Amino acid sequence: MSYLDSLFDLKGKVAVVIGGTGELCGHMAIGLARAGAEVVLVGRNEKKANEKLSVIADTDGSGYFLKGDVATRDSLNSIILEVTKKSGAIDILINGAGINSPTPFLDITEEELSSIMDINFAGTVRACQAFGHYFLREKRPGSIINLGSISGLNPLSRVFTYSASKAAVHNLSKNLAREWAEDGIRVNTLVPGFFPAEQNRKVLDASRVAQILGKTPSNRFGDPDELIGATVLLASEKAGRFITGHELVVDGGFNSMSI
């Protein structure tokens, strides 16, 4: 094994990817599998999961699907129980479940506010609690990667509730990183810029796309595969062992420009 391989090798590790049936987290899961981890795709859509698992199998990776969500602690505890029974342990958690809406601020209903905050923020809280309990109880070092958003750092997409929920995820990650660092549990936020994911397609019209690209030094959207390097770095117990409480932005330079 080369020096670089030894830094980023994830063989023997088990990664639970909540939201792994989606476009961005699905590619992140494929990257983890190619680095050697066994990946567990958690979501609601088995067909989408099987598409990702097929790619993983084609590259000699290992993984499986579990139906579940972040709406209840019981569902999350069941996931932990099933994974530890089947795979023996858990080393990596990715929290990527999320929903979005472009509703104008004055038209946001209580129901929409509650729904988005519950899945994006409270769901991340529940998952961090459930898996945090597991890591601490088992005295097992772990890596938690919470999916943030460039709109959680800057008020730029007119997705008010989504932006607020992701800003809360950023803050939560920093607080947990401080809380759990001595226990070897690293908590970081991976912050995608603008990628061709389902969430962005729902809220970006042609004029907004042109405006965003005009403020992106790379002058293009990201490719989902471009999240893999950052994911493996944060997941790696060796390469990323002193990285916690960090917001790793992958955005083609967008955040370096003035809004």
Secondary structure in CASP SS format (residue, H / E / C, confidence):
PFRMAT SS
TARGET T0000
AUTHOR 0000-0000-0000
METHOD secondary structure of the structure
MODEL  1
M C 1.00
S C 1.00
Y H 1.00
L H 1.00
D H 1.00
S H 1.00
L H 1.00
F H 1.00
D C 1.00
L C 1.00
K C 1.00
G C 1.00
K C 1.00
V E 1.00
A E 1.00
V E 1.00
V E 1.00
I E 1.00
G C 1.00
G C 1.00
T C 1.00
G C 1.00
E H 1.00
L H 1.00
C H 1.00
G H 1.00
H H 1.00
M H 1.00
A H 1.00
I H 1.00
G H 1.00
L H 1.00
A H 1.00
R H 1.00
A C 1.00
G C 1.00
A C 1.00
E E 1.00
V E 1.00
V E 1.00
L E 1.00
V E 1.00
G E 1.00
R C 1.00
N C 1.00
E H 1.00
K H 1.00
K H 1.00
A H 1.00
N H 1.00
E H 1.00
K H 1.00
L H 1.00
S H 1.00
V H 1.00
I H 1.00
A H 1.00
D H 1.00
T C 1.00
D C 1.00
G C 1.00
S E 1.00
G E 1.00
Y E 1.00
F E 1.00
L E 1.00
K E 1.00
G C 1.00
D C 1.00
V C 1.00
A C 1.00
T C 1.00
R H 1.00
D H 1.00
S H 1.00
L H 1.00
N H 1.00
S H 1.00
I H 1.00
I H 1.00
L H 1.00
E H 1.00
V H 1.00
T H 1.00
K H 1.00
K H 1.00
S H 1.00
G C 1.00
A C 1.00
I C 1.00
D C 1.00
I E 1.00
L E 1.00
I E 1.00
N E 1.00
G C 1.00
A C 1.00
G C 1.00
I C 1.00
N C 1.00
S C 1.00
P C 1.00
T C 1.00
P C 1.00
F H 1.00
L H 1.00
D H 1.00
I C 1.00
T C 1.00
E H 1.00
E H 1.00
E H 1.00
L H 1.00
S H 1.00
S H 1.00
I H 1.00
M H 1.00
D H 1.00
I H 1.00
N H 1.00
F H 1.00
A H 1.00
G H 1.00
T H 1.00
V H 1.00
R H 1.00
A H 1.00
C H 1.00
Q H 1.00
A H 1.00
F H 1.00
G H 1.00
H H 1.00
Y H 1.00
F H 1.00
L H 1.00
R H 1.00
E C 1.00
K C 1.00
R C 1.00
P C 1.00
G E 1.00
S E 1.00
I E 1.00
I E 1.00
N E 1.00
L E 1.00
G C 1.00
S C 1.00
I H 1.00
S H 1.00
G H 1.00
L C 1.00
N C 1.00
P C 1.00
L C 1.00
S C 1.00
R C 1.00
V C 1.00
F H 1.00
T H 1.00
Y H 1.00
S H 1.00
A H 1.00
S H 1.00
K H 1.00
A H 1.00
A H 1.00
V H 1.00
H H 1.00
N H 1.00
L H 1.00
S H 1.00
K H 1.00
N H 1.00
L H 1.00
A H 1.00
R H 1.00
E H 1.00
W H 1.00
A H 1.00
E H 1.00
D H 1.00
G C 1.00
I E 1.00
R E 1.00
V E 1.00
N E 1.00
T E 1.00
L E 1.00
V E 1.00
P E 1.00
G C 1.00
F C 1.00
F C 1.00
P C 1.00
A C 1.00
E H 1.00
Q H 1.00
N H 1.00
R H 1.00
K H 1.00
V H 1.00
L C 1.00
D C 1.00
A H 1.00
S H 1.00
R H 1.00
V H 1.00
A H 1.00
Q H 1.00
I H 1.00
L H 1.00
G H 1.00
K C 1.00
T C 1.00
P C 1.00
S C 1.00
N C 1.00
R C 1.00
F C 1.00
G C 1.00
D C 1.00
P H 1.00
D H 1.00
E H 1.00
L H 1.00
I H 1.00
G H 1.00
A H 1.00
T H 1.00
V H 1.00
L H 1.00
L H 1.00
A H 1.00
S C 1.00
E C 1.00
K C 1.00
A C 1.00
G C 1.00
R C 1.00
F C 1.00
I C 1.00
T C 1.00
G C 1.00
H C 1.00
E E 1.00
L E 1.00
V E 1.00
V E 1.00
D C 1.00
G C 1.00
G C 1.00
F H 1.00
N H 1.00
S H 1.00
M C 1.00
S C 1.00
I C 1.00
END
